[in-house]
Amino acid sequence: MQLRPTPHLRLSAAAAAVALTAAVLPAAPAAAGADTLAQVRATLETPPNFDDAAGGDANADDPAIWSHPDDRGGDLVVATLKQGGLAVYDAAGRQIQRLPAPAPPRPGDEPGRFNNVDLVYGFQLGRRKVDLAVVSDRGRDTVRAYAIDPAKAAAHRAPLADVTDPAAAPVFSSSPDEVNEQATAYGLASWTDARGTSYAAVSQRHTSRIGVVRLEATAAGTVTYRHVRDVDLPVSFALPGGGTWAPCEDPGEGPQVEGMVADPENGALFAAQEDVGIWRVPLGGGSPRLVDKVKDFGVPATYDPVTEECAPSGPDPGVGGKHLTADAEGLTIYRQDDGEGYLLASSQGDNTFVVYDRESPERYLGHFRVAPGATVDGSEVCDGAMVTSAPVGRFEDGLLVVHDGVNTPEAVDGSGEVRENTNFKYVDWKDVADPLDLEITPGDWDPRD
């Protein structure tokens, strides 16, 4: 499908009411046994990352799985480490490359901070086609691009190279000072349309805005982008029976989006508005639709400046969802042929993952937890995740990679203080699919088709 340049798209009150009305209708019946929380275990994990000076200020967040064109031994996981930059792991979880985030351009400026990463296959860069890892740099409010070298990936030799245009403009900010205020590029999802044009959806931190940029090659052999349009999701909602509700946020902040995944085969972008739920946004324009809500949707809450927390301030009206515990976070699609498959969402508040039908995302199919195993601990406070139906390394049936925000065992610094410790877990798709009666279709979908 082709994206058309449009002005800012804001939902009217009527459109928001339609979207909300659709969202509060009873969901389709779940599959038999789907409400049993499946306990799955990770097979492998990446090395720990430590968010302190000794660890390079590395805080794991979001992974992307890259499929090598002809050598499964060269498959990669590319992952963001926030201020720690970008890490590249092989299919066995070993780190083979680390790329730094940009330094502050001026004294007092914010440094680069890599938040989300996604992939673009077959991007025309000069006379060659390359695969790209595309990254949202929250610190500098830009989209960065890294070309992936298949020969180096197969040899496990630093396969990523920075090809970002140094002159690329900020996504949302109009000045360096505004960049430093950090209402900047946050979540990211990329896709390529049927005409071969590549795009990235980039959410803005602390707002409900999603910007769409078109990726473009420069004459110098670098990658830049051009702003196409913005979509502004609602910040308040009409409730059945009258009244409105807005999620409680810190003063001056709105209900932001981070987790996103594009589904160009079905003409959709899925976006997780953390304190609201999951939206289906048409790629070609049109009104977003709220397909599931967090459990405390509609519950009144008030910000307490003393505790700096939001606390319930009224009765639950009973219009929340049944599956997502805020924050709604990382979204990813298990892709099958002909646009079929599954949408997975991180239910961060209860450390679970929820599975929906990809084509009919209001249809809930089950949920699971990546629980601690004998040799690899589980996933907690998960921000980002990616699943692929393609075989990856030793994972013949596909692979799910999830962020773990509380990696164990604990590590302490020289003063005996516990170090913030994060990493990524590798989960065999078969171990997810079997207990939830989901399909396993290795090789049914090829990212290069």
N, C-alpha and C positions, 0 to 999 in steps of 0.2 A: 504494500500500500504506500501511497505517496503522501508525505506530510505537506500541508499547505501553510504558508505563513499567515498567521492570524494575529489580531491584537490580543491583549490579556484576556483570558477566558475566565470569567467569574460566574459561579452558579447563582442564578436568581433564586429568590426565596421559593418560588414555585418549583423550580428544578430541584432544589435541595429537599423540599418536602416530598417530591416524587421519589427521589433516591432513598430518603429515609423511610418512606412508607413501604417501598419494596424491601428494605432491609429488615423491617420488623415483622414481615410475614413469616409464618412458620417455615423452617427449613425443611428440605426434603428428608424423608426418613433415612437414617444412617444405615449402613450395612450391618448385617447381623454380627454381633460381638464387637462392633466398632467402638463402643464406649469403654471397653477394657483397655486400660493404659498399658500398651506393650512396652516391655523393658528390653531394649537392645543394647548391645555392647560394641564399643569401638575396637577395631582390629589393631590400628596403629595410631601414633600421635607424633606431632612434630616436637622439636626441642622447646623448652620453656623460654618465654620472653619476659624480661623484667623491666618494669616501668620506673627506672631510676637511672642515675648518671652512669653507674657501673654497667647497666644493661643497655645503654644507648637510648634510654627513654622509649623502649619498645613495648607497645601495648597492642596485642593482637585484636583484630576486628573482623575483617571480611575476606573470604577466600574465593578464588575462581579456579576451575579445573580446565586446563588446556590439553586438548588431544593432539598428539603428534600425528603428522600425516601418514606415516608408514612404519613407525617403530614405537610400540607400546612401552618399551623401556625408557623412551624419552618423554613420556607424558609428564606434565607438571602441575603443581598447585602454586598459584601466584597469590600472595596474601598481603594485606595491609597491616602495618604495625604502628599506625598513627605517626607520632613525631619520629619514631624509629625507622620510617621509610617503608620499603617494600621488601618482602622476603620471597624467595623462590625455592620450592621444595620439590624433590622428585617423588615418584609414585610410592616410594617406601617411607616417606616422611622426613628424609634427610635434607637439610638446608644446603643448597648448592650456590646460592647467590644472595647478596644483600645490597640493596640500592638505597642511598640516603635520600631523605626528604630535603628540599631546598633550604639553604640557610636564609636567615632574614636579610632582605636586600639593603636595609638601613638599620643603624642602631636603634633599638626599641621596637622594631617591627616584629610581627609574629613570624616564627619559622614555618616551613612547610609541615603539613600534618595530613597524612594519607588516610582517608576514611573508608571508601568503598572501591572495589575493583571489579571490572567485567571484561569480556573479551569481544574482539571483532576479528572475524576470519576473512582473509582475502581482500584486505584493503589495498587499493591501488596507490602506491607511493612511488611517484616517478615512473620508471620503466619496470618496476617489479611489484608483485603482490606480496604483502606481508600480513601476518597475523599480529594483532595489537593487544596488549593489556592496557586498558583505559582506566584511569584512576582519578577520583575526586580528591583534590588537595584542599582540605578545609582551611588550613592555615593561610594559604595564599590565594584562595578563591579562584582556582583554575582547574581545568581538566588536563591531565598529563597523559602522554601516550608513550608506550614502550614497545618496540618491535621485538618479536620473538624469532630467534634463529634456530630452525629445526636441527641443523647439524650440531650446533653447540648443545642443544637440549639432549640429543641422543648421547653426546659425549659427557654430559653433566658438567659443562664448562660455561658458566656465566652466560646464559642464553638471552637475556634481556638487554636491550640498548635503548637509552632515552632518545626519543625522536620528537620531543615536544618543541613546538615553535617558541623560541624565547620571547617573541612579541605577542603571544596569545594574551588576550585581554581578560580581566576578571569576569567571571560568569554573572555575578550579581552586583558587585560593588562599582562605584563610580570614581573612587579615589583611593590612594594608598591608606589614608586614615580610615576610610570606611572598611577596607579590608581588615584592618586591625580590630575593628569592632566585632568581627567574626560572625556576622549574619551571612555566612559564606556557603560555598558548595559543600554538600553534606553526603546524602545518599546518591548512588549512581546505578543506572542500568543502561546497557547499550543494545543496539540491534541494527540489522541491515535490511532494507526493504527489497521488494521484488525487482527494483531497477538497479540495485547494487549500491545505493546511497546509504551511508552509515550515520547513525544518530546516537546521542546519549541523552537520557533524561537525568537531570541533576536537581535534587531537592535543595532548598535553602534552609539552613539551620535556623531554628527558632521561629519559623513561619510555616504556613501551609502551602507555600508556593513550590511548584515543580517547573523548572525551565527545561526546554528542549533545545539542544544545539546540534547542528549538522557538522560532522567531522569532515575536514578538507585537507588535502595535501598542498604544500607550498612548493614553489619552484626550487627552494633550497633543500628539498627532500625531508622536510619536517611535517608535523601534523598540527593543524590549528583547528578552529571551530567557529561557526557563525550561529548567533542566537536566532532561533526560528520562532518560538512562541513561549508563552507561560500558561500554566494552568494553576489556578488558585482553588484549592479545596476549601470546603466550608470550615468555619471556626466556631459556629454555633448551630444548633439543631432544634427544629420544632419537635415537641414531644406529643404523642397521642393524648388527646384530652385537653390540649392547651399548654401554653408555657413553652419556654425554650431552655436549652441546656448547653453549656460550654464546658469543656474539660478544664480543670483547674491547672494552671501553669504558674511558674515563677513570674513575678511582675515584669511586664514588658515583653514576655515571650508568648508565642502561639503554639498550637498543637502541630508539631513538626512531623515530617516524613523522613524516614531513613531507608528502611528495607524496600527495595523495588526489584522487579524482574519484568522484562519485556517478553511478550508473546506475539511476535509479528504474524505468525501463521493464523492466529485468531484475531488479529487487529487490536491487541490490547496491551496496556501497561498495567501491571498490578503494583499498587503502592500501599505500604503499611503506614498509616498515620498512627503514631505510637499509642496515644491515649484514646483513640477513636475506633479504629478497625482497619479492614482491608478494602481498598477501592479498586474497581476496574475502570480504567481510564481509556477511552477509545484513542487509538494512535492517530486517526485521521481527523480528530475533532469531535465534539459532542459532549454530552453531560456525563461526568463520572457517576458510577453506581457503587454504593456501599454494599459489599457482598457478605461481610460478616463484621460483627462489632465485638469490642472487648466486653468482658463480663460486667464491668462497672460503668458502662455507657449509661448516661442519664442520671447517675448518682450525684447529687449536689455535693460540692466540696469547696472549702475556703482555704486560701493560703494563710498560714500563720507565720508572721515575720519573726517570731521568737524562735520557733523550731525550724523555720525555713522549709516547712513541709506543708502539703495539702492534706486536710483532714475532712472526712465526711461531715456535712452540716445539714443533712436532711434525710428523709426516708428514701429507700431505693424504689423507684417507680416500676421496676420490673421489666424494663425494655432492653436490657443488655443482652449480649450474646451468651452462648453456653460453652464456648470452646477456648477463647483467647483470654489470657490473663495479662493485662497491660504490664510492660509495653509489648505491643505487636511489633515484631522486629523482622529479621532476615527472611526474605521470600526467595524461593527458587522453584524451578519447574523440572520435573522428570518428564522428558520429552519423548513421545512416541510418534510414529508416522501419522500423517494426516491430521495434525493438530491435537491428537489425543494425548493423555497422560495425566499427571497430578501436579497440583500446586501445593507446596509445603511452606509453612510459616512457623517462625520461632515465636512461641508463647513465652516471652522472657520471664514474666512474673511468677510462673510455676515450673520453669525449667523443662518445658515439654515442647513438642513439635506437633502441629496440626496438619492433616492432609485433606485436601479438597479435590474435587474433580476439576481438571484443567478447563474443559469446555463449558461446564456448568458450575462455576466456583461457589455458588450458594450451597452446593451439595457437599456436606461433610462426610468424610470417609473413615476417619479414625484419628487416633493420636498416639504418640509414643514418647518415651524418654530415652536419651542416651545415658544409660546408667553406668555406675562404676563396675569394672570387670576385674578379673584376677590380676592383670598386668597393666591395664590402661584405665585411668579414672574416667568419669563421665563428663558431660557437658553441663555447665551451669551458667546462668546469666548470658545466654547466647545472643550475640549481636548479628553475625552474618553466617550464611550457609550457602553451599551450592551442591546440587546433585546432578549427575549425568547418567543417562542410560547407556552411554558408550562404554565398552570395556576400557579399564584404566589399569596399566601395570598388571599386577596379580589379581585385580578385582574383575573377574570375568563377567560378572552380572551387573556392573555399574557401581558407582561410588557416590557416597554422600560425605562431604567434608563440612564440619561444623566448628564454630568458634567455641572455646571454653574460657569463660571469664574468670573462673576460679580453679586454675590448674593445681593439682596436688602431685606429689607431696609438697608441703610448704618449704620455702627457703627463707633464710634470715640473713640480714646484712651483718657487718662487723659489730654493730651496736646491739644485735639481738632482735632488731625490728623485722617483722615479716615483710618480705618484698612482694609487691603486686606481681602476680605470676599468671600469665595467659598463654594459650597455644591453640592448636587445631587438632581435631580428632578425625580419623578416617574410619568410616562405617561402611561395611559391605552392604550394597543395596538389598541383597537377598535377605539379610538379617532384619531389614525393615519390612520388606514386602511380605515375607512368609507369615508373621503373626497378624498382619493386617489384611491378608488376602488380597494384596495388590499384585499387579502384573510385573513380570520380569521379562524385558524384551531387549537383551543386549544386541547392539548393532542395528536395531530397528531405525534409529535416528542417527544421522551423521552431521556433525556441526558444519561440514563443508559443502553439504548439498544445497 
